[in-house]
Amino acid sequence: DTEVTQTPKHLVMGMTNKKSLKCEQHMGHRAMYWYKQKAKKPPELMFVYSYEKLSINESVPSRFSPECPNSSLLNLHLHALQPEDSALYLCASSRDREGTNEKLFFGSGTQLSVL
Amino acid sequence: GQQLNQSPQSMFIQEGEDVSMNCTSSSIFNTWLWYKQDPGEGPVLLIALYKAGELTSNGRLTAQFGITRKDSFLNISASIPSDVGIYFCAGRSIQGAQKLVFGQGTRLTINP
């Protein structure tokens, strides 16, 4: 089983709303990631959690707040977003971040539109 | 930061043709991954490469880790309509092994 599950599939929100994206994996992976992807561009790394601790924050604005409640779950809390934040948000996991040859497995993403 | 040069950016081919795309980097990589992404979906891992010279197949797909460790290619033989999508290479360099670097993608379009 190499499945990473993301919900919701689609999300439309206003600039004053608060919403959350959810990600779940049951592969026993200890590293989880959030990526942002604009149309026709490669994924851009936002955050990395390793063993449930935030290990990389790629200078992401504070209106994006990640949370890792346990080793299987990863959330991304959204507040006061801007229209330019509209994108496909991808969650990924790997067995271990520290390994240099780890494969990343991606979820199907949440297509976010900010109005 | 690290950059990967992926080419071509797009390909328009006839069904049944073979496809070849490649990625090059300015630094030595120790991992190459190839992904395919359909519209509105996440990237799906196709092939992972870990050693210089390694040649790995996955059905009609074949990928190789370049001898210089600075490049990789992906070939698709006898293309079919479901091969349509965007193909991304990704890799980890020796210096920045913690982060996966992505190429800009190759958009494949197939005429039936």
Interface residues (C-beta under 8 A of the other chain):
Chain A: T2 V4 Q6 K40 K41 P42 P43 L45 V48 I56 L88 L90 A92 R97 E98 T100 N101 E102 K103 L104 F105 F106 G107 S108 G109 Q111
Chain B: N30 T31 L33 Y35 G40 E41 G42 P43 V44 L45 A48 Y50 I86 F88 A90 R92 A97 Q98 K99 L100 F102 G103 Q104 G105 R107
